[in-house]
């Protein structure tokens, strides 16, 4: 299992999900364009994630990737924590949040290890990749 986890970490550390396809630059305009393309290609995310209901909610995002969804939760007023298996994704999300003046507690971690240490009740957000799974 450890070898598989390391393979996954290595794969996503080369490029976060959507980075090669959608991210044109590491500045504000690059991240805004990435967000626009993401929701254009995957329009169901906005309705499914219910960003507009995040105000004053404690939200934990597992797998922050390039940080577009994390940004939307922050802009709607959520209190955020985010984790990702890869340093690359954490770096993208932190850079993005610095550029937009947003706050989140993001850390690189194996989600299972982190979940065992968390205490606050987080509003449930079903991962986009698991839609249709109950």
Secondary structure, DSSP 8 states (H G I E B T S, - for coil): -HHHHHHHHHHHHHS-TTHHHH---SSHHHHHHHHHHHHHHTTHHHHHHTGGG-TT-EEEEE--TTSHHHHHHHHTT-EEEEEES-HHHHHHHHHHHHHHT---EEEE--HHHHHHH--S-------GGGTT--
